[in-house]
């Protein structure tokens, strides 16, 4: 895992994200060596990324860029191997995360964990564009949050 923090937020470090990733991979029975990048950014940066790559002119909470688009079996990564597999990049906006935590009435720890989980699931091939896919992805998110006791 590669970690970059472009904000002044100091609560979340590389080990925080690694522990959640291991929980996700274990829960999904993925026994592979995955490489991914986590970037904590401010509102201006995520706005710029959202506008450039998604053509949406506003900030957002999390953006994932999966390096693989052709996933195996039901559009998900299921490959188990000792060879490293580069999943992609996740950008999480700390400013939006903090606002959403207040808005939803839960801790920033829970919101950051949720956004990271959401991002990793996207890198693994899960999506929520169709209702049936959304049910699968959101069920897994809920299970992960429960395992994390959040």
Backbone as a chain_set.jsonl record, in Angstrom:
{"seq": "XXXXXXXXXXXXXXXXXXXXXXXXXXXXXXXXXXXXXXXXXXXXXXXXXXXXXXXXXXXXXXXXXXXXXXXXXXXXXXXXXXXXXXXXXXXXXXXXXXXXXXXXXXXXXXXXXXXXXXXXXXXXXXXXXXXXXXXXXXXXXXXXXXXXXX", "coords": {"N": [[0.83, -1.171, 0.0], [0.425, 2.211, -0.751], [0.644, 5.405, 0.686], [-0.554, 8.676, 0.915], [-0.785, 11.791, 2.378], [-2.21, 14.744, 1.915], [-3.212, 16.645, 3.505], [-3.83, 18.382, 6.649], [-4.691, 16.62, 8.467], [-4.171, 14.298, 11.03], [-4.991, 11.972, 12.239], [-5.283, 9.592, 10.847], [-3.352, 7.062, 9.589], [-1.007, 5.12, 7.641], [-1.144, 2.483, 8.69], [-3.718, 2.42, 9.744], [-5.369, 2.306, 7.421], [-4.337, -0.005, 6.224], [-5.077, -2.005, 8.087], [-7.889, -1.987, 7.878], [-8.12, -2.702, 5.194], [-7.078, -5.324, 5.259], [-9.055, -6.536, 6.808], [-11.222, -6.346, 5.035], [-10.264, -7.877, 2.812], [-9.934, -10.374, 4.048], [-12.583, -10.896, 4.834], [-13.771, -11.192, 2.358], [-12.562, -13.437, 1.519], [-10.183, -13.263, 0.037], [-7.118, -14.144, -0.996], [-4.679, -12.825, -1.841], [-1.951, -10.8, -2.989], [-2.275, -7.539, -2.813], [-1.823, -4.331, -4.225], [-2.285, -0.947, -3.621], [-3.238, 2.532, -3.651], [-3.691, 5.121, -1.317], [-4.99, 8.285, -0.909], [-5.248, 11.146, 0.966], [-7.002, 14.047, 0.649], [-7.723, 17.586, 0.138], [-10.682, 19.696, -0.171], [-10.518, 21.289, -2.507], [-8.757, 19.84, -4.141], [-10.109, 17.333, -4.527], [-12.36, 18.266, -5.79], [-11.287, 19.24, -8.177], [-10.297, 16.826, -9.278], [-12.7, 15.391, -9.542], [-14.056, 16.995, -11.366], [-12.341, 16.908, -13.6], [-12.068, 14.118, -14.255], [-14.576, 12.904, -13.924], [-16.333, 14.669, -14.877], [-17.956, 16.167, -13.215], [-18.795, 18.984, -11.584], [-18.099, 19.619, -8.751], [-17.142, 19.138, -5.309], [-16.538, 15.865, -3.857], [-16.895, 12.932, -1.754], [-15.329, 10.513, -1.9], [-13.234, 9.082, -4.364], [-12.506, 6.522, -6.589], [-10.06, 4.944, -8.583], [-9.909, 2.331, -10.473], [-7.469, 0.08, -11.585], [-7.873, -2.109, -13.11], [-10.283, -3.154, -15.38], [-11.58, -5.302, -16.455], [-12.872, -7.611, -14.753], [-12.685, -10.792, -13.127], [-15.119, -13.406, -12.986], [-18.308, -12.736, -12.16], [-17.85, -10.009, -12.36], [-16.021, -9.224, -10.392], [-12.946, -9.032, -8.558], [-11.422, -12.023, -8.073], [-9.206, -13.433, -8.047], [-6.657, -15.377, -6.675], [-3.419, -15.278, -5.657], [0.167, -15.378, -5.402], [1.423, -13.42, -6.69], [1.857, -9.911, -6.991], [-0.886, -7.636, -7.274], [-2.006, -4.787, -8.719], [-4.389, -2.728, -7.631], [-5.366, -0.049, -7.78], [-6.169, 3.445, -7.227], [-7.265, 5.421, -4.459], [-8.965, 8.311, -3.544], [-9.671, 10.306, -0.859], [-11.622, 12.814, 0.488], [-10.899, 14.768, 3.129], [-12.152, 17.038, 4.218], [-14.853, 16.855, 3.289], [-15.472, 14.374, 4.373], [-15.452, 14.953, 7.13], [-17.592, 16.791, 7.33], [-19.721, 15.159, 6.507], [-19.721, 13.213, 8.531], [-20.623, 14.711, 10.727], [-23.122, 15.495, 9.676], [-24.418, 12.998, 9.358], [-24.431, 12.164, 11.92], [-22.507, 10.558, 13.194], [-19.249, 9.246, 14.179], [-16.092, 10.657, 13.052], [-14.188, 8.718, 12.641], [-15.751, 6.47, 11.98], [-16.892, 7.401, 9.574], [-14.607, 7.849, 7.94], [-13.627, 5.228, 7.822], [-15.765, 3.97, 6.538], [-15.786, 5.335, 4.024], [-13.288, 4.6, 3.018], [-13.621, 1.804, 2.89], [-15.69, 1.675, 1.017], [-14.322, 2.73, -1.197], [-12.268, 0.776, -1.589], [-13.837, -1.474, -2.208], [-14.849, -0.66, -4.678], [-12.428, -0.692, -6.125], [-12.046, -3.391, -6.165], [-13.921, -4.213, -7.923], [-16.609, -4.017, -7.352], [-19.768, -2.362, -7.641], [-22.35, 0.187, -7.778], [-24.174, 0.92, -9.669], [-26.334, -0.408, -10.799], [-29.38, -1.619, -9.388], [-29.348, -4.261, -8.317], [-26.601, -4.741, -8.098], [-25.923, -2.731, -6.316], [-27.206, -3.605, -3.979], [-25.647, -5.846, -3.327], [-23.06, -4.71, -2.989], [-23.514, -2.786, -0.947], [-24.395, -4.424, 1.105], [-22.062, -5.849, 1.711], [-20.46, -3.686, 2.524], [-21.844, -2.96, 4.868], [-21.455, -5.296, 6.376], [-18.671, -5.246, 6.726], [-18.365, -2.876, 8.203], [-19.679, -3.675, 10.498], [-17.989, -5.766, 11.385], [-15.778, -4.215, 11.996], [-16.782, -2.96, 14.146], [-18.135, -0.53, 13.941]], "CA": [[0.0, 0.0, 0.0], [1.083, 3.508, -0.764], [-0.198, 6.351, 1.413], [-0.18, 10.081, 0.764], [-1.687, 12.682, 3.082], [-1.994, 16.119, 1.47], [-3.985, 17.5, 4.41], [-3.257, 18.525, 7.983], [-5.303, 15.576, 9.294], [-3.125, 13.399, 11.533], [-5.589, 10.816, 12.917], [-5.303, 8.401, 9.996], [-2.049, 6.784, 8.998], [-0.944, 3.956, 6.754], [-1.593, 1.27, 9.383], [-5.177, 2.503, 9.845], [-5.946, 1.821, 6.17], [-3.909, -1.399, 6.03], [-5.893, -2.878, 8.932], [-9.224, -2.105, 7.277], [-7.972, -3.478, 3.955], [-6.949, -6.739, 5.631], [-10.388, -6.978, 7.22], [-12.02, -6.503, 3.808], [-9.756, -9.014, 2.037], [-10.264, -11.591, 4.796], [-14.031, -11.101, 4.764], [-14.095, -11.62, 0.994], [-11.748, -14.635, 1.258], [-9.194, -12.969, -0.998], [-5.782, -14.504, -0.527], [-3.777, -12.325, -2.871], [-1.129, -9.662, -2.598], [-2.806, -6.38, -3.515], [-1.172, -3.032, -4.109], [-3.218, 0.143, -3.89], [-2.785, 3.825, -3.144], [-4.683, 5.921, -0.591], [-4.629, 9.703, -0.88], [-6.13, 12.048, 1.687], [-6.901, 15.332, -0.048], [-8.655, 18.628, 0.562], [-11.856, 19.884, -1.023], [-10.115, 21.808, -3.82], [-8.144, 18.748, -4.923], [-11.12, 16.353, -4.946], [-13.214, 18.973, -6.751], [-10.542, 19.234, -9.437], [-10.289, 15.441, -9.789], [-14.076, 15.064, -9.914], [-14.368, 17.751, -12.582], [-11.522, 16.446, -14.724], [-12.239, 12.716, -14.628], [-15.965, 12.469, -13.903], [-17.095, 15.777, -15.464], [-18.891, 16.644, -12.201], [-18.156, 20.211, -11.104], [-18.301, 19.821, -7.318], [-16.362, 18.177, -4.512], [-17.199, 14.628, -3.46], [-16.242, 12.35, -0.587], [-14.317, 9.519, -2.261], [-13.138, 8.693, -5.773], [-11.616, 5.374, -6.802], [-9.634, 4.668, -9.946], [-9.493, 0.933, -10.574], [-6.531, -0.134, -12.682], [-8.377, -3.218, -13.915], [-11.704, -3.018, -15.677], [-12.12, -6.609, -16.808], [-12.75, -8.442, -13.574], [-13.041, -12.189, -13.292], [-16.245, -13.943, -12.239], [-19.317, -11.804, -11.654], [-17.298, -8.653, -12.373], [-15.28, -8.943, -9.168], [-11.635, -9.654, -8.481], [-11.463, -13.229, -7.247], [-7.901, -14.049, -8.251], [-5.799, -15.625, -5.511], [-2.089, -15.54, -6.185], [1.265, -14.751, -4.671], [1.914, -12.301, -7.506], [1.179, -8.656, -6.639], [-1.922, -7.154, -8.177], [-2.212, -3.363, -8.466], [-5.82, -2.452, -7.72], [-5.642, 1.312, -8.21], [-6.006, 4.577, -6.317], [-8.429, 5.963, -3.765], [-8.823, 9.675, -3.053], [-10.69, 10.613, 0.13], [-11.598, 14.222, 0.88], [-11.023, 14.897, 4.576], [-13.145, 18.08, 4.504], [-16.194, 16.3, 3.068], [-15.635, 13.301, 5.368], [-15.791, 15.571, 8.422], [-18.952, 17.337, 7.215], [-20.675, 14.05, 6.449], [-19.783, 12.598, 9.857], [-21.542, 15.561, 11.507], [-24.449, 15.432, 9.064], [-25.017, 11.683, 9.603], [-24.471, 11.95, 13.355], [-21.59, 9.536, 13.702], [-17.864, 9.682, 14.355], [-15.227, 10.783, 11.884], [-13.562, 7.402, 12.474], [-16.683, 5.632, 11.241], [-17.043, 7.921, 8.213], [-13.377, 7.566, 7.199], [-13.599, 3.777, 7.601], [-16.777, 3.679, 5.526], [-15.35, 5.838, 2.718], [-12.194, 3.75, 2.554], [-14.219, 0.514, 2.524], [-16.402, 1.914, -0.243], [-13.308, 2.868, -2.243], [-11.624, -0.518, -1.844], [-14.791, -2.342, -2.911], [-14.829, -0.236, -6.086], [-11.196, -1.201, -6.74], [-12.208, -4.837, -6.305], [-14.886, -4.5, -8.979], [-17.995, -3.827, -6.928], [-20.329, -1.1, -8.09], [-23.724, 0.405, -7.343], [-24.901, 1.561, -10.759], [-27.598, -1.136, -10.936], [-29.958, -1.912, -8.076], [-28.896, -5.556, -7.795], [-25.195, -4.573, -7.72], [-25.922, -1.885, -5.133], [-27.564, -4.447, -2.834], [-24.484, -6.684, -3.006], [-21.977, -3.867, -2.484], [-23.885, -2.166, 0.324], [-24.435, -5.499, 2.114], [-20.667, -6.09, 2.098], [-20.041, -2.513, 3.315], [-22.453, -3.085, 6.197], [-20.777, -6.396, 7.066], [-17.33, -4.767, 7.1], [-18.532, -1.908, 9.291], [-20.029, -4.452, 11.681], [-16.753, -6.438, 11.821], [-14.941, -3.161, 12.575], [-17.536, -2.436, 15.294], [-18.403, 0.896, 13.697]], "C": [[0.881, 1.244, 0.0], [0.112, 4.514, -0.144], [0.341, 7.758, 1.25], [-1.228, 10.933, 1.465], [-1.343, 14.12, 2.706], [-2.743, 17.113, 2.356], [-3.239, 17.636, 5.737], [-3.822, 17.494, 8.951], [-4.227, 14.575, 9.721], [-3.68, 12.132, 12.183], [-5.444, 9.51, 12.146], [-3.952, 8.219, 9.337], [-2.134, 5.511, 8.156], [-1.487, 2.697, 7.435], [-3.111, 1.255, 9.567], [-5.83, 1.895, 8.606], [-5.554, 0.368, 5.886], [-4.765, -2.359, 6.845], [-7.298, -3.053, 8.374], [-9.149, -2.932, 5.997], [-7.858, -4.967, 4.264], [-8.286, -7.314, 6.074], [-11.262, -7.246, 5.996], [-11.57, -7.744, 3.036], [-10.077, -10.331, 2.734], [-11.75, -11.911, 4.692], [-14.451, -11.636, 3.392], [-13.317, -12.873, 0.577], [-10.783, -14.434, 0.094], [-7.811, -13.203, -0.415], [-4.772, -14.114, -1.589], [-3.014, -11.132, -2.318], [-1.569, -8.466, -3.438], [-1.995, -5.139, -3.203], [-2.242, -1.992, -4.413], [-2.669, 1.403, -3.242], [-3.952, 4.54, -2.476], [-4.161, 7.343, -0.5], [-5.674, 10.471, -0.092], [-5.913, 13.435, 1.109], [-7.911, 16.326, 0.516], [-9.762, 18.79, -0.48], [-11.499, 20.402, -2.417], [-9.576, 20.7, -4.709], [-9.21, 17.764, -5.406], [-12.085, 16.974, -5.945], [-12.569, 18.941, -8.135], [-10.535, 17.849, -10.084], [-11.671, 15.06, -10.307], [-14.462, 15.745, -11.225], [-13.62, 17.194, -13.792], [-11.888, 15.037, -15.192], [-13.69, 12.244, -14.685], [-16.893, 13.515, -14.507], [-18.205, 16.256, -14.534], [-18.208, 17.794, -11.47], [-18.522, 20.511, -9.651], [-17.4, 18.84, -6.568], [-17.204, 16.933, -4.213], [-16.422, 14.038, -2.298], [-15.106, 11.398, -0.937], [-14.393, 9.236, -3.759], [-12.133, 7.557, -5.863], [-11.313, 5.247, -8.283], [-9.097, 3.245, -9.987], [-8.578, 0.774, -11.78], [-6.95, -1.285, -13.58], [-9.86, -3.022, -14.133], [-12.355, -4.347, -16.025], [-11.905, -7.564, -15.656], [-13.216, -9.856, -13.882], [-14.287, -12.503, -12.495], [-17.154, -12.905, -11.624], [-18.772, -10.39, -11.495], [-16.568, -8.271, -11.102], [-13.896, -9.584, -9.269], [-11.741, -10.846, -7.545], [-10.13, -13.962, -7.29], [-7.139, -14.193, -6.935], [-4.433, -16.042, -6.026], [-1.05, -14.887, -5.292], [1.872, -13.597, -5.462], [1.159, -11.028, -7.133], [0.169, -8.243, -7.711], [-2.238, -5.711, -7.803], [-3.681, -3.022, -8.709], [-6.121, -1.052, -8.229], [-5.443, 2.324, -7.107], [-7.339, 4.982, -5.709], [-8.073, 7.369, -3.287], [-9.982, 9.947, -2.099], [-10.528, 12.066, 0.545], [-11.883, 14.325, 2.37], [-12.087, 15.929, 4.945], [-14.572, 17.546, 4.381], [-16.473, 15.193, 4.079], [-16.082, 13.883, 6.706], [-17.212, 16.136, 8.408], [-19.998, 16.221, 7.244], [-20.806, 13.355, 7.799], [-20.744, 13.393, 10.748], [-22.974, 15.426, 11.006], [-25.161, 14.115, 9.382], [-25.058, 11.33, 11.088], [-23.635, 10.794, 13.854], [-20.153, 10.052, 13.691], [-17.129, 9.836, 13.019], [-14.52, 9.462, 11.602], [-14.463, 6.485, 11.657], [-16.792, 6.095, 9.789], [-15.796, 7.638, 7.374], [-13.295, 6.077, 6.869], [-14.577, 3.379, 6.505], [-16.31, 4.116, 4.14], [-14.215, 4.991, 2.152], [-12.726, 2.386, 2.105], [-14.928, 0.628, 1.183], [-15.405, 1.987, -1.409], [-12.635, 1.555, -2.591], [-12.568, -1.449, -2.596], [-14.898, -1.956, -4.38], [-13.575, -0.776, -6.787], [-11.27, -2.701, -6.989], [-13.288, -5.211, -7.319], [-16.339, -4.368, -8.584], [-18.472, -2.452, -7.363], [-21.765, -0.983, -7.597], [-24.516, 1.152, -8.407], [-26.262, 0.9, -10.995], [-28.071, -1.551, -9.553], [-29.446, -3.231, -7.495], [-27.42, -5.509, -7.37], [-25.075, -3.743, -6.441], [-26.233, -2.709, -3.88], [-26.371, -5.283, -2.38], [-23.397, -5.833, -2.358], [-22.311, -3.301, -1.106], [-24.0, -3.192, 1.447], [-23.021, -5.776, 2.623], [-20.146, -4.922, 2.935], [-20.568, -2.614, 4.741], [-21.762, -4.182, 7.017], [-19.401, -5.96, 7.555], [-17.428, -3.801, 8.276], [-18.893, -2.625, 10.595], [-18.803, -5.185, 12.256], [-15.835, -5.434, 12.522], [-15.569, -2.542, 13.826], [-17.793, -0.947, 15.164], [-19.811, 1.098, 13.173]], "O": [[1.921, 1.307, 0.655], [-1.088, 4.48, -0.414], [1.534, 8.006, 1.423], [-2.421, 10.814, 1.183], [-0.314, 14.651, 3.125], [-2.891, 18.282, 1.999], [-2.158, 17.076, 5.918], [-3.47, 17.494, 10.131], [-3.47, 14.069, 8.892], [-2.902, 11.294, 12.638], [-5.481, 8.434, 12.742], [-3.466, 9.096, 8.623], [-3.201, 4.919, 7.993], [-2.216, 1.926, 6.811], [-3.723, 0.187, 9.547], [-6.735, 1.068, 8.719], [-6.361, -0.4, 5.362], [-5.143, -3.42, 6.348], [-7.839, -4.159, 8.398], [-10.017, -3.768, 5.744], [-8.485, -5.786, 3.591], [-8.611, -8.456, 5.749], [-11.959, -8.258, 5.935], [-12.398, -8.569, 2.649], [-10.453, -11.302, 2.077], [-12.129, -13.064, 4.485], [-15.378, -12.439, 3.289], [-13.4, -13.312, -0.57], [-10.594, -15.328, -0.731], [-7.397, -12.54, 0.536], [-4.095, -14.966, -2.165], [-3.395, -10.541, -1.307], [-1.271, -8.391, -4.63], [-1.545, -4.928, -2.077], [-3.015, -2.148, -5.358], [-1.767, 1.355, -2.405], [-5.064, 4.563, -3.004], [-3.032, 7.577, -0.068], [-6.854, 10.452, -0.439], [-4.791, 13.939, 1.08], [-8.821, 15.964, 1.263], [-9.777, 18.123, -1.514], [-12.113, 19.994, -3.403], [-9.904, 20.632, -5.894], [-9.214, 17.396, -6.58], [-12.575, 16.292, -6.844], [-13.228, 18.65, -9.134], [-10.743, 17.718, -11.29], [-11.798, 14.475, -11.383], [-15.111, 15.146, -12.082], [-14.194, 17.031, -14.868], [-12.004, 14.792, -16.392], [-14.007, 11.297, -15.405], [-18.095, 13.284, -14.639], [-19.261, 16.695, -14.99], [-17.178, 17.608, -10.821], [-19.167, 21.517, -9.354], [-16.953, 17.839, -7.128], [-18.431, 16.962, -4.308], [-15.397, 14.588, -1.896], [-14.034, 11.467, -0.337], [-15.476, 9.162, -4.339], [-11.048, 7.622, -5.286], [-12.19, 5.418, -9.13], [-7.963, 2.99, -9.582], [-8.876, 1.272, -12.866], [-6.439, -1.424, -14.691], [-10.607, -2.755, -13.191], [-13.571, -4.49, -15.896], [-10.883, -8.246, -15.584], [-14.031, -10.083, -14.776], [-14.497, -11.925, -11.429], [-16.779, -12.258, -10.645], [-19.187, -9.658, -10.596], [-16.504, -7.088, -10.769], [-13.71, -10.566, -9.988], [-12.103, -10.705, -6.377], [-9.957, -14.993, -6.64], [-7.0, -13.231, -6.18], [-4.304, -17.035, -6.742], [-1.348, -13.969, -4.529], [2.737, -12.881, -4.958], [-0.061, -11.064, -6.974], [0.37, -8.483, -8.902], [-2.69, -5.443, -6.689], [-4.154, -3.029, -9.846], [-7.039, -0.875, -9.03], [-4.666, 2.112, -6.176], [-8.389, 4.901, -6.347], [-7.013, 7.587, -2.7], [-11.145, 9.832, -2.486], [-9.435, 12.5, 0.909], [-12.983, 14.005, 2.82], [-12.847, 15.716, 5.889], [-15.399, 17.761, 5.267], [-17.589, 15.085, 4.588], [-16.996, 13.354, 7.339], [-17.952, 15.973, 9.379], [-21.022, 16.328, 7.918], [-21.906, 12.947, 8.171], [-21.58, 12.81, 11.44], [-23.912, 15.267, 11.787], [-26.364, 14.107, 9.644], [-25.646, 10.319, 11.473], [-24.001, 10.124, 14.819], [-19.887, 11.167, 13.243], [-17.494, 9.233, 12.009], [-14.279, 9.125, 10.443], [-13.995, 5.8, 10.748], [-16.785, 5.271, 8.874], [-15.912, 7.23, 6.219], [-12.932, 5.71, 5.751], [-14.26, 2.554, 5.648], [-16.423, 3.352, 3.181], [-14.184, 4.7, 0.957], [-12.325, 1.875, 1.059], [-14.775, -0.234, 0.317], [-15.616, 1.386, -2.462], [-12.449, 1.249, -3.769], [-12.146, -2.14, -3.524], [-15.024, -2.827, -5.24], [-13.656, -1.261, -7.916], [-10.637, -3.22, -7.909], [-13.541, -6.394, -7.548], [-17.222, -4.589, -9.413], [-17.692, -1.503, -7.444], [-22.327, -1.939, -7.062], [-25.421, 1.924, -8.089], [-27.228, 1.575, -11.351], [-27.264, -1.804, -8.658], [-29.143, -3.304, -6.304], [-27.033, -6.158, -6.398], [-24.229, -4.019, -5.59], [-25.595, -2.529, -2.842], [-26.118, -5.409, -1.182], [-22.872, -6.189, -1.303], [-21.478, -3.336, -0.201], [-23.735, -2.877, 2.607], [-22.809, -5.92, 3.827], [-19.469, -5.134, 3.941], [-19.834, -2.383, 5.702], [-21.518, -4.01, 8.211], [-19.012, -6.276, 8.68], [-16.659, -3.9, 9.232], [-18.455, -2.219, 11.671], [-18.609, -5.215, 13.471], [-15.193, -5.763, 13.52], [-14.956, -1.701, 14.483], [-17.689, -0.195, 16.133], [-20.216, 2.231, 12.911]]}, "num_chains": 1, "name": "protein.A"}
